[in-house]
Structure formats: structure tokens, C-alpha cells
Amino acid sequence: MSQAGYTHGDITLRRGGAEFIGRLEPLWLALHEHHKSVQPGFAYFSDERSWELRRSCYRRWILQEGSFILLAERHSRAVGYAFVEVQSGPDDTWVTGSRVAELKTLSVAPAERGKGVGTLLLDEVDDELNRLGIGDLLIGTLAANSGAQRLYERRGLRPVLMHYARFSADPDN
């Protein structure tokens, strides 16, 4: 897919890099709010600090060869995105190729959820990874985000890791 992208109905998907990062803030903040709603009981950063930290990660991750951002737009307004970091492989546990992709973020604007935007983004992630010759994909999700887990499992992904955490700022510690 070129940066000009392609249109599916009234959704245009474009592939890009660091030049897209500035457009992601509202969608990241919507995802940040979603995280707080599906996994309450933890201390979360303020929106401003969360975006500052995530933007810094994006700037670092996009430098990895092959990493990309897919931006979904409806009438030139950003309505979703997928951020994929490509890392060197192989993994130290599972047999993987020489490059492994990790979907760092999939965010769809709240008003667009359930309309197929996430599926379009994931379909294009798969197509782009095929073009890059990358067959291995990792995706993390919150333990309580059963909707995302069902979406990924319908696409043939399987759970392989579970992280446990103790955060000193949490109210229960």
C-alpha cells in the first residue's frame, strides 16, 4: 500500500511512519480511557502524561526497520490506527522468523467501534506483513479486555503469555 493508501467504502487506509505520530493523540487518549474503563482499580497516568510517554515510545519504535503506522480516515478525519513495530528475531523460546512484528497499538475512535474499522486495519496489517515477508505477529491486550481477545482469537491468534504486575502507585498496595 502506498502512503496514498486505498479506500474501502468511505474509509481510507494509509501506511506511513513518524509523520503520522502527531495525528494519533486523540485516538491514543480514547484508547487510554477505554483501558481505564475495562481494567479499573489501577493508578493510571493523566491523559497528558500518558500521551507524552506513548509518543516517546512511538518515536523510538518507528525507527526499527519495517515498522509502520496504518491510519484509517473517514472523510480525512483520523478514526483509527494500528502501530506495528518490527523487531529482529528469532525469539528465544518459540520458533520464529528473522523478523517478528508486534502490534503495539490498535485504536478505533469510540464512535467508530463496531463498524469494521479495526478489522480493516488488522486485515491491512496482515497484508503488509505478508509483503514484508513477516509471518510472526505478537499482540498484547489487557487481561480484562475480553472484546479484544475475542477479536484476535477469531483471527487465529492464541494467548501465549500472561503478565502479572504489582504497581507501587496502585490503591491496593
Phi, psi and omega per residue, in radians:
M1 nan 2.324 3.076
S2 -1.407 2.940 3.099
Q3 -1.096 -0.443 3.066
A4 -1.101 -0.509 3.022
G5 1.407 -2.925 3.079
Y6 -2.448 2.777 -3.065
T7 -1.903 2.392 3.058
H8 -2.240 1.811 -2.987
G9 1.142 -2.232 3.098
D10 -1.805 0.307 3.054
I11 -1.807 2.256 3.028
T12 -1.898 2.268 3.062
L13 -1.864 2.275 3.105
R14 -2.223 2.461 3.083
R15 -1.734 2.377 3.114
G16 -2.744 -2.897 -3.107
G17 -2.309 -2.369 -3.043
A18 -0.997 -0.473 -3.129
E19 -1.104 -0.319 3.134
F20 -1.551 -0.303 -2.978
I21 -0.958 -0.743 -3.128
G22 -1.061 -0.387 -3.127
R23 -1.518 -0.113 -3.004
L24 -1.544 -0.280 -3.014
E25 -0.903 -0.915 -3.100
P26 -1.069 -0.612 3.135
L27 -1.283 -0.644 3.046
W28 -1.091 -0.785 -3.111
L29 -1.124 -0.599 3.050
A30 -1.123 -0.693 3.101
L31 -1.192 -0.698 3.098
H32 -1.018 -0.762 3.078
E33 -1.116 -0.719 3.105
H34 -1.066 -0.760 3.103
H35 -0.988 -0.795 -3.130
K36 -1.124 -0.569 -3.114
S37 -1.360 -0.619 -3.113
V38 -1.525 -0.360 -3.116
Q39 -2.309 1.166 -3.137
P40 -1.274 2.996 3.065
G41 1.662 0.070 3.102
F42 -2.033 2.770 3.046
A43 -1.466 2.099 -3.141
Y44 -1.907 2.600 3.033
F45 -1.149 2.712 3.003
S46 -1.079 2.798 3.120
D47 -0.990 -0.794 -3.104
E48 -1.037 -0.823 -3.124
R49 -1.212 -0.675 3.127
S50 -1.052 -0.814 3.133
W51 -1.143 -0.708 3.118
E52 -0.985 -0.794 -3.122
L53 -1.217 -0.763 -3.122
R54 -1.152 -0.734 3.111
R55 -1.021 -0.724 3.106
S56 -1.077 -0.739 3.081
C57 -1.088 -0.803 -3.140
Y58 -1.014 -0.751 -3.133
R59 -1.086 -0.593 3.119
R60 -1.357 -0.815 -3.071
W61 -1.145 -0.619 -3.060
I62 -1.175 -0.288 3.125
L63 -1.303 -0.279 3.119
Q64 -1.216 2.291 -3.105
E65 -0.973 2.230 3.121
G66 1.651 -0.275 -3.135
S67 -1.133 2.605 -3.075
F68 -2.732 2.853 3.039
I69 -2.091 2.335 2.968
L70 -1.881 2.189 -3.113
L71 -1.972 2.200 3.076
A72 -1.738 2.238 -3.132
E73 -2.209 2.483 2.987
R74 -2.073 2.039 -3.105
H75 0.916 0.806 3.094
S76 1.212 0.124 3.096
R77 -1.810 2.215 -3.139
A78 -1.122 2.184 -3.126
V79 -2.126 -0.085 3.108
G80 -3.115 2.848 3.072
Y81 -2.768 2.747 2.992
A82 -2.189 2.302 3.079
F83 -1.996 2.102 -3.084
V84 -2.078 2.169 3.023
E85 -1.778 2.337 3.074
V86 -1.799 2.213 -3.092
Q87 -2.060 2.744 3.057
S88 -1.227 2.470 3.041
G89 -2.016 -3.018 0.004
P90 -1.417 2.934 3.047
D91 -1.199 2.844 -3.137
D92 -1.592 -0.074 -3.119
T93 -2.118 -0.919 -3.097
W94 -1.716 2.605 3.085
V95 -1.265 2.073 3.120
T96 -2.330 3.043 3.057
G97 -1.391 -3.008 -3.100
S98 -1.335 -0.221 3.042
R99 -2.356 2.440 -3.129
V100 -2.214 2.305 3.121
A101 -1.687 2.523 3.014
E102 -2.239 2.147 3.037
L103 -1.338 1.800 -3.086
K104 -1.344 -0.618 -3.118
T105 -2.609 2.379 2.897
L106 -2.252 2.015 -3.125
S107 -2.298 2.356 3.059
V108 -2.225 2.346 3.131
A109 -0.952 2.445 -3.092
P110 -0.889 -0.717 -3.117
A111 -1.222 -0.259 -3.108
E112 -1.768 -0.123 -3.091
R113 -1.150 2.495 -3.133
G114 1.435 0.106 -3.114
K115 -1.908 0.164 3.075
G116 1.604 0.024 -3.120
V117 -1.131 -0.786 3.127
G118 -1.067 -0.711 3.117
T119 -1.136 -0.743 3.077
L120 -1.027 -0.780 3.130
L121 -1.081 -0.798 -3.133
L122 -1.149 -0.666 3.073
D123 -1.046 -0.753 -3.127
E124 -1.241 -0.616 3.032
V125 -0.994 -0.848 -3.142
D126 -1.053 -0.762 3.136
D127 -1.099 -0.754 -3.140
E128 -1.137 -0.731 3.108
L129 -1.111 -0.665 3.060
N130 -1.069 -0.759 3.116
R131 -1.070 -0.610 -3.138
L132 -1.435 -0.109 -3.111
G133 1.307 0.489 -3.126
I134 -1.894 2.087 -3.118
G135 -1.792 -0.161 -3.037
D136 -1.859 2.259 -3.087
L137 -2.364 2.268 3.047
L138 -1.941 2.451 3.073
I139 -2.444 2.238 3.060
G140 -1.797 2.635 3.076
T141 -2.594 2.731 3.083
L142 -1.073 2.551 -3.132
A143 -1.014 -0.576 -3.094
A144 -1.597 0.012 -3.087
N145 -1.557 1.267 -3.058
S146 -1.153 -0.524 3.100
G147 -1.081 -0.817 3.107
A148 -1.127 -0.697 -3.141
Q149 -1.077 -0.751 3.109
R150 -1.097 -0.742 3.121
L151 -1.011 -0.854 -3.098
Y152 -1.181 -0.685 3.127
E153 -1.165 -0.631 3.060
R154 -1.075 -0.430 -3.139
R155 -1.568 0.084 3.075
G156 1.638 0.066 3.074
L157 -1.431 2.642 3.142
R158 -2.217 2.556 3.087
P159 -1.194 2.377 3.135
V160 -2.251 -0.404 -3.123
L161 -2.338 2.617 2.951
M162 -2.334 2.211 3.103
H163 -1.654 2.407 2.994
Y164 -1.902 2.602 -3.062
A165 -2.509 2.627 2.921
R166 -2.300 2.022 3.141
F167 -1.880 2.215 -3.063
S168 -1.089 -0.422 -3.129
A169 -1.471 -0.100 -3.107
D170 -1.207 2.497 -3.093
P171 -1.099 -0.443 -3.092
D172 -1.512 -0.027 -3.130
N173 -1.690 nan nan
